[in-house]
Amino acid sequence: MIPSSDTPAPPRPRPEAAAIAAVREGLEARFGNRLTTSLAVREQHANTLSWAANQPPDMVFFAHDVDEVAAAVTLCARHGVPVIPYGAGSSFEGHTNAPLGGLCIDVAAMDKVLAVHAEDLDCVVQPGVTRKRLNEHLRDAGLFFPIDPGADASIGGMTSTRASGTNAVRYGTMKDNVLALQVVLPDGRVARTGTRARKSSAGYDLTRLMVGAEGTLGVITEITLKLQGIPEAISAATCPFPTVRAACDATILAIQSGLPVARIELADAAQVQAINLYSKLGLPETPMLFMEFHGTEDGVREQALRFGEIAAELGGGPFEWATAPEHRTQLWQARHDAYWAAMALRPGARTLATDVCVPLSRLAECVEETQRDIAESGLVAPIVGHVGDGNFHVCPVVDPDDADEARRLQGFLERLVDRALAMEGTCTGEHGVGQSKMKYMEREHDAASLDMMRAVKRALDPANIMNPGKIIRL
Amino acid sequence: MIPSSDTPAPPRPRPEAAAIAAVREGLEARFGNRLTTSLAVREQHANTLSWAANQPPDMVFFAHDVDEVAAAVTLCARHGVPVIPYGAGSSFEGHTNAPLGGLCIDVAAMDKVLAVHAEDLDCVVQPGVTRKRLNEHLRDAGLFFPIDPGADASIGGMTSTRASGTNAVRYGTMKDNVLALQVVLPDGRVARTGTRARKSSAGYDLTRLMVGAEGTLGVITEITLKLQGIPEAISAATCPFPTVRAACDATILAIQSGLPVARIELADAAQVQAINLYSKLGLPETPMLFMEFHGTEDGVREQALRFGEIAAELGGGPFEWATAPEHRTQLWQARHDAYWAAMALRPGARTLATDVCVPLSRLAECVEETQRDIAESGLVAPIVGHVGDGNFHVCPVVDPDDADEARRLQGFLERLVDRALAMEGTCTGEHGVGQSKMKYMEREHDAASLDMMRAVKRALDPANIMNPGKIIRL
């Protein structure tokens, strides 16, 4: 297991029992059993997909609207009790752990799509709406929300972690697709951080300050999102390459030449091997790219064919592509199964999903060095990458009871981050910091930037009640 | 003239003469005549394109590198002297005025393109590089920087005002195109707000906090920008429409259907009339759209033809389009001349360029109500719009010596902002707040959001030395 020293205690005391009791009684009086102290519920809300030790909150409140969230935060502010916002619980880095206890506010029931403005290509949703449900809701209007992190995450959580995923190369990340937010501030007041205008120069960008703040500056209670028209046509394609470098070079050439690729995903040879085992396929066990193109019928054909030419120049092939939905699904099946295929490599083992991001020109080098490191560390760790962004995931599959393997894993993770930072990259492209990557913040950011972050946090949450012990050591 | 009550004094005293002298002597000793107190230079740096009264700084320093900027800011911090960053001086809202005097730091000589990373589609520039010079520099590499606010603004200034312009509908605004910044903080320390990774979830988004902060949180000394490959082909098009609404509806349909239009500009009938007079053209004096499409040869042909079909459905036409550079230039000439044509409507008069932005579905209504208001106010004020974003400019042409006209103008400007805000829009889509739009901040943002902005400003610049008296009343 990852040593618990990874999750330092935040610099404020745990609240007194009386403070916890005051919040509990206040919420119970008003909301009855929507405030629970059940251990099972608390543990489930603490930490689902992370390796960090489970640190449950003292209580969980299932909120139904912004007024209830504001009432709960106000009560917590009065008594100095930590507040941990909770959406779908699909984050990876211990974001929802409660190292100081406190109140977890579960917003999953705030799952209404409040408005869809088709002419403006935007919508307003509550934070508990998941991306899949949103896209089901939008389908009849001919619209879609492009950010796809894989998991059926909540929009609130995706906003809080600055999520992105497979479509980001074309449509950007949450940072680029949130127009405005409604937020309950640490003092319980409700703020709207923007309007539905597509752009504004009217003051500090509070929206972007909240996007990626991981619940440390407030609780997001409403999100206004940009939408896209469902493309008239989609083409999908796959192409094996002799090396990771050839696959990356093909990606660079495609993007440089303005090919508006919507998704371009890399699976390394280890990942393809895992997929073959899991899905009983016979793919060539070399690095492979999965692509998707969005546009008109003619446009997506042209894009696919152009990419095929670029791939051939770099020794890739056979290049396969399709526009019919069933054939597209078939081509992408292997990519969709990647996570489960990795898990299946060692039944009973645990996986840890981590991510780093580097400039595109350094991606091949970073992935290849990482592969060597994996081999030298004696680990099993397939790699998949959002290669158009220089972002890749390593998914070590580890025996949780093998202390030596855990030690080797820990060393590998440290080197992975150092490697990305040395290549002008970042310790996380899309998963966020949470607890588990806090220690890397000092490596990635200079002292003056860290002080800026601390100053902002202290200014907006002077009592440090909002998700304490996350992102940055105060 | 716009009453000077528009520009309230910021809540801190003017520095003592001794403090000014200490900064002046310190900089003179080190930099000689790169520190100047010439009145002409000071007035030129205060306020170039705004109607706000000229408020010159006490002195102007021509900085050559980040160390010099840091030295100057450190000195100002020690003595409590205001710092006003200055790039090309092309901002509209009194951003560079010095209501409390202080030191203007002119970074125009920091005009180096420090690095171009063609494979990563990014570059690193100093703040004094102008966008035209950057694009000249990039041309041979087959790259371009898409943000085009019209003026040949400096990249530092464009970053500070969150500028955008004609290409934003396709390529986003400065917010979307700045990867990272180097900033001299109000205490003189130098911070880097990000890396060259295309995306990151590693902590608060300091980059976006600085973009649009108008120099109130620090001096930008280096900018890492996203770039685009120069498209293989460009098509340009124009189309007159019977009404503003028909032009806006055509735009909405095009965007909804996923047509990746690169520029789509509206000129209203008054603007077309002005163009006809100025450029001796015979355009039909009805609302007109100017478009540009970027892509492959086939792609831009398809896009232009599709738009032509949409325009015809909505009663627009004749639709003209071209791909040859000289023909494209000819089609767009009228749009390029718009500002000069407006100026020429009343020789000797002054123009005021203002902007608001509303959701696209409200744009036609907002423009039409604004046109009625212009007529009823007895003003001359052509309108051009970045119609794909819902952003439009009104360019009143006013006799500066006519007090009654100035009064009518003032009332009109107030109503323009109120109209945009009532339609879920913003008081400025791209020009920024500066001094002149400070009074609208309370109308646009709720009290909690304004308090967040104040808290951030106070936390990062507790002595309020950075461009005081801009954006927000403290």
Interface residues (C-beta under 8 A of the other chain):
Chain A: H117 A118 E119 D120 L121 D122 G142 T161 R162 A163 S164 A168 G172 T173 K175 D176 L185 R189 V190 A191 R192 T193 G194 T195 R196 A197 R198 K199 S200 S201 A202 G203 Y204 D205 L206 R208 L209 V211 G212 A213 Q228 G229 I230 P231 E232 I252 I255 Q256 S257 G258 P260 H294 G295 T296 D298 G299 E302 R306 C357 V358 P359 L360 S361 D389 G390 N391 A420 L421 E424 G425 T426 C427 T428 G429 E430 H431 G432 V433 K437 Y440 M441 E444 H445 D446 A447 A448 S449 D451 M452 M453 A455 V456 K457 R458 A459 L460 I471 I472
Chain B: H117 A118 E119 D120 L121 D122 G142 T161 R162 A163 S164 A168 G172 T173 K175 D176 L185 R189 V190 A191 R192 T193 G194 T195 R196 A197 R198 K199 S200 S201 A202 G203 Y204 D205 L206 R208 L209 V211 G212 A213 Q228 G229 I230 P231 E232 I252 I255 Q256 S257 G258 P260 H294 G295 T296 D298 G299 E302 R306 C357 V358 P359 L360 S361 D389 G390 N391 A420 L421 E424 G425 T426 C427 T428 G429 E430 H431 G432 V433 K437 Y440 M441 E444 H445 D446 A447 A448 S449 D451 M452 M453 A455 V456 K457 R458 A459 L460 I471 I472
